[in-house]
Amino acid sequence: MDNNTDNLNSFRALALQVTCHAVNQASDRHQARSLMQNSINRLAQQIAASIAFIGFDCRLIVLPEYFLTGFPMGDSLFGWAEKAGVEMAGAEYEALGKIAQKHKIFLAGNAYEVDPNFPGLYFQTCFILDPSGSIVLRYRRLNSLFAPTPHDVWDKYLDCYGLEGVFPVAKTEIGNLAALASEEILYPEVARCLAMRGAEIFVHSTSEVYNKNLTPKDAAKITRAVENMAYVVSANTAGIANIAIPIASADGGSKIIDHRGIVLAETGAGESMAAFAEIDLGALRRDRHRPGLNNLLARQRFELYAESYRQSHFYPANTMLEEEVDRKHFLQTQQATIERLAKLGII
């Protein structure tokens, strides 16, 4: 970071736990857009009230996974893209940008997004809006069981956005921000590739089962923080309304973890702004510059592992590049991968 006086060594962040009002039952795109706007209007009030309570040094707010729409249940790929996919410069981002602008905050979230480079598809996109209301980071989820990812159209995606577009890091006055989508907290390589590019704070939009016992995802949140010496700001949904799944199935446990793996703040179930904490960038950077056993980032020997990755082929790339597919494609591809790895004696 430079010596710009606008850069902050410390500020407060909030993992805002709100209910997701799903759009699955919307009859068409117009009705879905109306429901999304209602969600944005609710968020505008909740964000304003949360900042008034927490303090005006709250500079980063993270929203849950697919907070505007819920997730597809039975919709075709094209049908969900048409109904729930926001446009890259669409009205939803503009409305969220106005909230960021009004409160002078960085606002992070996750949405299903369509891209004119890939007609008929959608990507699950993590975004960060800056205090001017502009999108400063757009990360497309790379690991998903039932949704298209950049890896499924890999060659063309790299042509369009390059590797830095696959693993983006936004260098801002509140630190170097990067995004992880939901279940991807379980994939250490994603966070690692972002840390290689300087990530200091991972914004993690999720919608997951909450349990008072340690879950695999919660263990992974602590691990990603420690191994990358980075903060994790993880916002979960406060339930998903308007679908058949019981509303509280994904509700609770939003938290903030520091670069030592210490949980600084956590909330239980229900809509809540209780998961807020100070982000101490000064302490993080001092620890990253301090020689010794605990500086795990400076001790990485990536060359040790590079050849093993190069030689290994598990889930294939480009499976959606040349042809239209239906949802059966994802499980069929995974099953073929399992069978191939079993024949090789790997699993």
Disulfide bonds with the S-S distance in Angstrom:
none
